[in-house]
Structure formats: C-alpha cells, structure tokens
Amino acid sequence: MESLQAFLTPAHTLLLIGCTGILWMLYEYLHRKRTKLAAFLLGTFSGTGMLLLLHFFGGRIGFSPPLTVWTVSVSAAAGIPGVLLLGAMHFLHL
C-alpha cells in the first residue's frame, strides 16, 4: 500500500489526469465530424471547465490555480493541455 501512495503523488496524479484528457481530446477530434468552430468551442470549454474544477477542488491534489486573466486565457486558448502546462509550471516551481 505504501508503494501505491508513493506513486500517486500530486505530480503523478496531475500527469495521469492530463494524459487522460489528451487521449479524450484526440478521440473527439479524430472520431467526430465537427466543424472547426465546434472543435474550437469544445477545446475552450473543456479547458475552462478543467480550470474551474481544479480551482474549486484542486486543493486535494495540491494544485488550486487562481482565476486570473492569465490562467483563464491560457485554459481558453490551449484547452486541457494549457491547464496541464499551468500545473507543470506550478509543480516545477517555474
């Protein structure tokens, strides 16, 4: 049990969530016939939604990003990978 707790550090949990999000995005983009606008809106809303979830519930994994113009812009422009970038910057102290 201790080895599982050592593996599921906040950084590993964020990486697991990020990989799952990226795989989901690839599935959506490759298997659905959407217009460019719909794909853009899906990426924008998924990134902003993930940012909001992490803002309100991220304290449990050690990453609760503030809702600033910068974080909302990054999550809206880059989607889930943008939120993962914010998390990586936080955990790597950049």
N, C-alpha and C positions, 0 to 999 in steps of 0.2 A: 504494500500500500504506500509506503514511503517513496518508492521509486516512481509511482504514478504521480504523487504530489510534487516530486522534484521535476518531473517532466512538464506538468501543467502549470508552469509559471505564467505570470501575466503576459509576457512577451510571446510565449508559445501559444497561449490561448488566442491572442490577437492574430498571430500568424495563421492559426487554424481557421479563425473566422474570415480572415482575408482571403485565404485560398478557396474557401467555400464560396465566398462572394464572387471571386473572379471566375470560378467554374460556372456558377449560376449565370453570370453575365455572358460568358461565352456560349452557353447553351441557348440563352434567349436570343442572342444576336445571330447565331448560326441556324437555328431551327424554326424561327418565326419569320414570316414575311411581313416586315413592317416598313413603313416609310422612314426616311431619315429623321423627320420631326418626332415620330413616335419613339424611335430609338434614343434620340437625344433626351426626350422627356423622361423615358424610363431610367436612363443613367442619372439624370439630375435628381429625380425624386428618390431613387434608391440611395444615392449618396447622401442627400439631405436627411432622409429617414434614418440611415445608419448613424449620422452625426447626432441627430436628436436622441436616438436610443442610447448612444454612448454618453451623451451629456447627462441624461437623467438616470441611467442605470450603470454607467461605466465605473462607478466607484468600487464596485465589487471586483473588478479586474485590475484596478489601479490606474485607469485612464478615463478621466472625465473631462473632455475638451470644453472650453468655454464657447459660448455662442457669440463670436465676434464677426465683424465683416470679413476678416481674413479666412476664418475656418468655414464659414458658410459659403464664401466664394470658391474656396478650394473644393469643398464637397459638391457644390453645384456644377462646377466646371469639369471636374475629373471623376465624379461619381464615387463609388466604393473604393477604387484604388487611391483616390485623393484622401479619403478618410484614413486609409491604411498608411499612407505617407505621413499624415499628421501623427498617427500613433507611433510609427517608427521613429519620427523625429523626437517625440516625447521620451520614448524608452531609451534611445541612444543619446539623449541629452544634447541634441543639436539645436 
